[in-house]
Amino acid sequence: MKGATATAVTFAIASPDILGGPGRTAPNDKLGVAFIGCGGRGGAQVGGLSGGNNVVGLCDVDGRRAAVAFKRIGAAPKFTDFRRMLDKVGKEADVVAVSTPDHTHAVACMAALKLGKHVYCEKPLAHSVREVRALMAEARKQGVVTQLGNQGHSSGDIRKCVEWIRDGAIGKVHTVHAACSAVHTRVKELSKRSEKQEIPKELDWDLWQGPVAERSYHGMYLPGSWRAWRPYGNGTIGDWVCHVVDPSFWALDLGAPSSVEVLDMLDFDPKKHIDTFARGSRIRFEFPARGDRAPVTLYWYSGDMRIPRPKELEQGKNPPNTGAVILGDKGAITHGSHGAGGVRLIPDAAMKAYKQPKQSIPRTRGHHNDFLDAIRKGTKAGSDFAEYGGPLTELAMLGIIATNFPGRKLAWDGANTRFTDCDEANAFINPPYRKGWSL
């Protein structure tokens, strides 16, 4: 253990070899944590993972976004390039938290995994199917603890929903309608892509772009609005599937779909608008029977598309704008997102008549603590990359690929990571990186 100093961020740090992966436990509670991305969602990770631990490094390409975290933990070393941070303080870090825009999740996570670090990453895990599969493989190889940032996975409501479905509360589930009403489209701003604006002095634009093709800086890309631009974000489906579909994915052990098809897109032509997303879309995923589970059809509604009203829902009430309706042969369940909005059987009479089962899934102390507890106990976190968070993210990536081929049903061979009936779609599985970047 290193001697403590007068600062609040350099308490004793345990050796990564002692903390290690599953099966090994820490002799003390303090972990060295390094943060890649400190503004926006990164601020939530700094708050959730720094308490009681040692912040050994803070990294962000945008000094404006990182200002609050940099001031809050003033004594921690600051960096712009995560690769340099890992070179300089990697030996002191047991945990690396990644909260960058989606297009740099994979390169940052992979760099940390290859050093044998435990990794927490905001959802979605990556920006392509190939990146998802690579991170899953590396996480298995390293045997470290990983956690996808779909925070609702650790909530009591999602666990209650899973317990009810497994208890047979609505019989055999056959259909899921899942939605998020957030609109991530920039169709009206596509003409601005040729414009050049002055790069803010606090921003390293080249590093912000990371592995994707270089383009001129424009304020319409950040902060936050990058989610609507395909080179950087994954639209509403990438932003929300990992939250909204989570209960069904877990309860039904959905795994990989056998097909995906875009049924509707609003005011969108993939040939003209390929750089962004539609203001609304409806996508159908089909999952084959698995074990005792019957085949399941999942409908995803983005933006201005809405879940159809189920016959079980009382008059005067509407399906969630962000949430899901799960239909079985004996009833229906509706729930919100992030573990918020509650979970209930519909109609109310069915909820009142239902005798809830005893808890069979352990409750957690929250998503960050689920991750930290797993490190200290030598167990797995609930949404680990290899077994859960990766496959859940891949579902969203497949939906995004399908938006390039509206109205065409694409057959997916998950075991061989390819579409069996559309070579054009396979070209989107592994988009190229620009020179100087690799996994």
SULQUI-V222315 format. One record per residue. N is the residue number from 1. RES is the residue in three letters. OMEGA is omega in whole degrees, 0 to 359 (NA if undefined). Layout:
{{N RES OMEGA} {N RES OMEGA}}
//
This chain:
{{1 MET 178} {2 LYS 180} {3 GLY 180} {4 ALA 176} {5 THR 182} {6 ALA 182} {7 THR 183} {8 ALA 188} {9 VAL 183} {10 THR 172} {11 PHE 182} {12 ALA 181} {13 ILE 178} {14 ALA 178} {15 SER 176} {16 PRO 179} {17 ASP 178} {18 ILE 182} {19 LEU 171} {20 GLY 183} {21 GLY 181} {22 PRO 179} {23 GLY 179} {24 ARG 182} {25 THR 182} {26 ALA 178} {27 PRO 175} {28 ASN 188} {29 ASP 187} {30 LYS 179} {31 LEU 173} {32 GLY 185} {33 VAL 175} {34 ALA 185} {35 PHE 174} {36 ILE 188} {37 GLY 186} {38 CYS 178} {39 GLY 180} {40 GLY 178} {41 ARG 178} {42 GLY 178} {43 GLY 178} {44 ALA 179} {45 GLN 176} {46 VAL 179} {47 GLY 185} {48 GLY 186} {49 LEU 185} {50 SER 184} {51 GLY 180} {52 GLY 179} {53 ASN 183} {54 ASN 178} {55 VAL 185} {56 VAL 179} {57 GLY 176} {58 LEU 183} {59 CYS 174} {60 ASP 180} {61 VAL 183} {62 ASP 182} {63 GLY 179} {64 ARG 182} {65 ARG 185} {66 ALA 190} {67 ALA 183} {68 VAL 180} {69 ALA 180} {70 PHE 179} {71 LYS 183} {72 ARG 181} {73 ILE 189} {74 GLY 185} {75 ALA 181} {76 ALA 177} {77 PRO 182} {78 LYS 181} {79 PHE 173} {80 THR 182} {81 ASP 183} {82 PHE 179} {83 ARG 177} {84 ARG 178} {85 MET 180} {86 LEU 176} {87 ASP 187} {88 LYS 186} {89 VAL 182} {90 GLY 182} {91 LYS 180} {92 GLU 185} {93 ALA 171} {94 ASP 185} {95 VAL 173} {96 VAL 178} {97 ALA 184} {98 VAL 181} {99 SER 178} {100 THR 170} {101 PRO 190} {102 ASP 188} {103 HIS 177} {104 THR 176} {105 HIS 189} {106 ALA 183} {107 VAL 179} {108 ALA 180} {109 CYS 182} {110 MET 179} {111 ALA 180} {112 ALA 180} {113 LEU 181} {114 LYS 175} {115 LEU 178} {116 GLY 181} {117 LYS 169} {118 HIS 188} {119 VAL 171} {120 TYR 181} {121 CYS 174} {122 GLU 178} {123 LYS 346} {124 PRO 186} {125 LEU 187} {126 ALA 184} {127 HIS 178} {128 SER 178} {129 VAL 181} {130 ARG 178} {131 GLU 178} {132 VAL 183} {133 ARG 180} {134 ALA 179} {135 LEU 176} {136 MET 181} {137 ALA 182} {138 GLU 178} {139 ALA 177} {140 ARG 182} {141 LYS 184} {142 GLN 180} {143 GLY 180} {144 VAL 177} {145 VAL 179} {146 THR 180} {147 GLN 172} {148 LEU 184} {149 GLY 170} {150 ASN 194} {151 GLN 181} {152 GLY 180} {153 HIS 181} {154 SER 181} {155 SER 177} {156 GLY 182} {157 ASP 180} {158 ILE 180} {159 ARG 175} {160 LYS 180} {161 CYS 179} {162 VAL 180} {163 GLU 181} {164 TRP 180} {165 ILE 179} {166 ARG 178} {167 ASP 181} {168 GLY 184} {169 ALA 179} {170 ILE 179} {171 GLY 180} {172 LYS 179} {173 VAL 179} {174 HIS 184} {175 THR 174} {176 VAL 173} {177 HIS 182} {178 ALA 186} {179 ALA 165} {180 CYS 186} {181 SER 178} {182 ALA 180} {183 VAL 178} {184 HIS 178} {185 THR 176} {186 ARG 180} {187 VAL 183} {188 LYS 181} {189 GLU 182} {190 LEU 181} {191 SER 182} {192 LYS 185} {193 ARG 180} {194 SER 180} {195 GLU 176} {196 LYS 177} {197 GLN 179} {198 GLU 181} {199 ILE 177} {200 PRO 184} {201 LYS 181} {202 GLU 186} {203 LEU 171} {204 ASP 186} {205 TRP 180} {206 ASP 178} {207 LEU 179} {208 TRP 180} {209 GLN 176} {210 GLY 188} {211 PRO 184} {212 VAL 182} {213 ALA 184} {214 GLU 173} {215 ARG 181} {216 SER 177} {217 TYR 171} {218 HIS 181} {219 GLY 181} {220 MET 181} {221 TYR 185} {222 LEU 358} {223 PRO 173} {224 GLY 185} {225 SER 175} {226 TRP 181} {227 ARG 183} {228 ALA 181} {229 TRP 186} {230 ARG 179} {231 PRO 186} {232 TYR 184} {233 GLY 183} {234 ASN 177} {235 GLY 181} {236 THR 182} {237 ILE 179} {238 GLY 182} {239 ASP 192} {240 TRP 179} {241 VAL 183} {242 CYS 174} {243 HIS 192} {244 VAL 181} {245 VAL 184} {246 ASP 182} {247 PRO 180} {248 SER 181} {249 PHE 180} {250 TRP 186} {251 ALA 186} {252 LEU 181} {253 ASP 189} {254 LEU 182} {255 GLY 182} {256 ALA 177} {257 PRO 174} {258 SER 178} {259 SER 176} {260 VAL 182} {261 GLU 174} {262 VAL 182} {263 LEU 182} {264 ASP 168} {265 MET 184} {266 LEU 174} {267 ASP 185} {268 PHE 174} {269 ASP 185} {270 PRO 179} {271 LYS 181} {272 LYS 191} {273 HIS 189} {274 ILE 183} {275 ASP 183} {276 THR 184} {277 PHE 178} {278 ALA 177} {279 ARG 176} {280 GLY 178} {281 SER 176} {282 ARG 186} {283 ILE 180} {284 ARG 174} {285 PHE 176} {286 GLU 181} {287 PHE 180} {288 PRO 175} {289 ALA 182} {290 ARG 183} {291 GLY 179} {292 ASP 182} {293 ARG 177} {294 ALA 174} {295 PRO 182} {296 VAL 172} {297 THR 179} {298 LEU 174} {299 TYR 177} {300 TRP 181} {301 TYR 179} {302 SER 171} {303 GLY 186} {304 ASP 173} {305 MET 187} {306 ARG 175} {307 ILE 177} {308 PRO 183} {309 ARG 178} {310 PRO 182} {311 LYS 181} {312 GLU 185} {313 LEU 182} {314 GLU 174} {315 GLN 180} {316 GLY 178} {317 LYS 182} {318 ASN 174} {319 PRO 180} {320 PRO 172} {321 ASN 174} {322 THR 186} {323 GLY 185} {324 ALA 170} {325 VAL 182} {326 ILE 186} {327 LEU 175} {328 GLY 181} {329 ASP 178} {330 LYS 179} {331 GLY 185} {332 ALA 176} {333 ILE 173} {334 THR 179} {335 HIS 177} {336 GLY 182} {337 SER 178} {338 HIS 185} {339 GLY 179} {340 ALA 177} {341 GLY 175} {342 GLY 175} {343 VAL 181} {344 ARG 170} {345 LEU 175} {346 ILE 359} {347 PRO 181} {348 ASP 180} {349 ALA 179} {350 ALA 179} {351 MET 180} {352 LYS 183} {353 ALA 187} {354 TYR 175} {355 LYS 186} {356 GLN 180} {357 PRO 175} {358 LYS 179} {359 GLN 178} {360 SER 178} {361 ILE 181} {362 PRO 174} {363 ARG 184} {364 THR 175} {365 ARG 182} {366 GLY 190} {367 HIS 178} {368 HIS 180} {369 ASN 174} {370 ASP 178} {371 PHE 181} {372 LEU 179} {373 ASP 179} {374 ALA 177} {375 ILE 184} {376 ARG 182} {377 LYS 182} {378 GLY 179} {379 THR 177} {380 LYS 172} {381 ALA 187} {382 GLY 182} {383 SER 183} {384 ASP 186} {385 PHE 192} {386 ALA 189} {387 GLU 186} {388 TYR 185} {389 GLY 178} {390 GLY 178} {391 PRO 178} {392 LEU 177} {393 THR 182} {394 GLU 178} {395 LEU 178} {396 ALA 180} {397 MET 179} {398 LEU 177} {399 GLY 179} {400 ILE 178} {401 ILE 183} {402 ALA 180} {403 THR 174} {404 ASN 184} {405 PHE 184} {406 PRO 179} {407 GLY 180} {408 ARG 179} {409 LYS 183} {410 LEU 179} {411 ALA 185} {412 TRP 175} {413 ASP 184} {414 GLY 182} {415 ALA 182} {416 ASN 175} {417 THR 179} {418 ARG 170} {419 PHE 186} {420 THR 186} {421 ASP 182} {422 CYS 180} {423 ASP 179} {424 GLU 179} {425 ALA 180} {426 ASN 179} {427 ALA 181} {428 PHE 182} {429 ILE 185} {430 ASN 179} {431 PRO 182} {432 PRO 172} {433 TYR 174} {434 ARG 184} {435 LYS 179} {436 GLY 181} {437 TRP 177} {438 SER 172} {439 LEU NA}}
//
